[in-house]
Amino acid sequence: MTSLPAVAQKHLAAPSHASITATTAILPLQQQRQHPYLYRQHPYLYKRYRIKSTPMPLKDTLASAARDEARGVSALAKSTLSSGTYLYPLRGLLYFATHRSLWRPLTSRLIPLATLSVSVLAGMFTFTYVPQSMLFTLFSGPVAWLSTLLLVLSESATIITVLARSFLVEDALVDLFDAVLVQRGCSGVVAGGREVREAGPGGVARLGKAIKKPLKRFGPRALLSYALWLPLNFVPVVGTAIFIVVQGRKQGPSFHERYFQLKGMGAAEREKWVEERRAGYVGFGTAAVLAGLIPGAGVLALYSNTVGAALWAAEMEGKKAGGEAVKGREKEVEVQL
C-alpha cells in the first residue's frame, strides 16, 4: 500500500484545524481509494485533502441502483421461499375443510356472500372487461387478454373483500381466528381480547363476549395505494406478477391484525415485528392474494386465509414458549362458535 504524504501523516498523528487550513498537500485519487478510513475517522482531514472527482454519469447511477435493487429483491425472494409461509393459506383451507365446528361463521352467511360475489364478478366482467382489454391491447399485444383477466379478477376480489368485511363477515372472521387459536392451545393469548370458557367434561370450549373490538378495516388509504399500483399491469405478464406480489406484501401483515391486538402490540412494536418477519408476510400475503383471484372461491378464501393466519400465529406462539408448535389433532380442543 502506498504511504500517505508526510503532511497527511503529520495531521493524522495530531490533527489541528489551523494547521490543516494552512496546508496545500492533496491526496492523489489512488491514495484516497487505498485509505478509505480517512473519511470515517478524520472527516475534516479527508474533506481538506480529497480531490473533487467528476460525478458518476446518470446511466451508471441508474445501473448501480438497478443492481442494488435486484440484489435486494433476490435476497427477499430467497428468504420468502425458505420461510414456507406461503403454504399457510393452503393449510388453512385444509384445516377449515376438516373441522366442521368452524363452518358456522361461513354457512350462516353463505347466501348473502354468494350473492355479493356473483353480482360483483358479473358486473365487473360485463362493464369493465372490454374497455380494459382494448386499453391493454395497446401495451400488451397478444397477451392483453391474460393481463385484463387477472386485473378484473383482482379488482373484483378487492371490491368483494371491502364490502364483505365492512358489512358481512368482520366479526365472523374474528371469531374464527380466535377459535383456531383456542383449538391450537393458545387460549391464553385469546383471553387477552375476549372471554374464553375452558373445555369442560365434554371437551368443548366456548368463546365468550369479545373484550376488544377489532380491527383495522380496508379503508380509503388502502384503496388509494391499490389504485396507485394499478399501472404496473400495463407491463405484459411481468408487471401483473409484480403487482400481485406488491399487494401481497402490503396485505400480508393485515391478516395478523387480530393477533397484534390480542398481544397488545403498539404501532412501533407491530412495525418491528413485521419488519423482522418481512419475507414471511410477503409469502403469506402473496399466496392469500392469489387464492382470492380464483373465481367463485374468493369468499371462501376470506375464511381459509384467516384460518391459515391463525395457524401461523399459533405456531409462532408455540415456538416462542420454548417448545414446538402444537401438532396433531389429538391435542386440539373443540371450540363451539
Secondary structure as UniProt FT lines:
FT   HELIX           6..13
FT   HELIX           17..21
FT   HELIX           29..34
FT   HELIX           37..41
FT   HELIX           43..49
FT   HELIX           58..83
FT   HELIX           85..87
FT   HELIX           88..97
FT   HELIX           100..102
FT   HELIX           104..107
FT   TURN            108..109
FT   HELIX           110..127
FT   HELIX           129..140
FT   HELIX           141..143
FT   HELIX           144..167
FT   HELIX           170..183
FT   TURN            184..185
FT   HELIX           187..190
FT   TURN            191..193
FT   STRAND          194..197
FT   TURN            201..202
FT   STRAND          204..210
FT   HELIX           220..229
FT   HELIX           230..234
FT   TURN            236..237
FT   HELIX           238..251
FT   HELIX           252..256
FT   HELIX           257..263
FT   HELIX           267..276
FT   HELIX           278..292
FT   TURN            295..297
FT   HELIX           298..320
FT   TURN            321..322
FT   HELIX           329..331
FT   STRAND          334..336
//
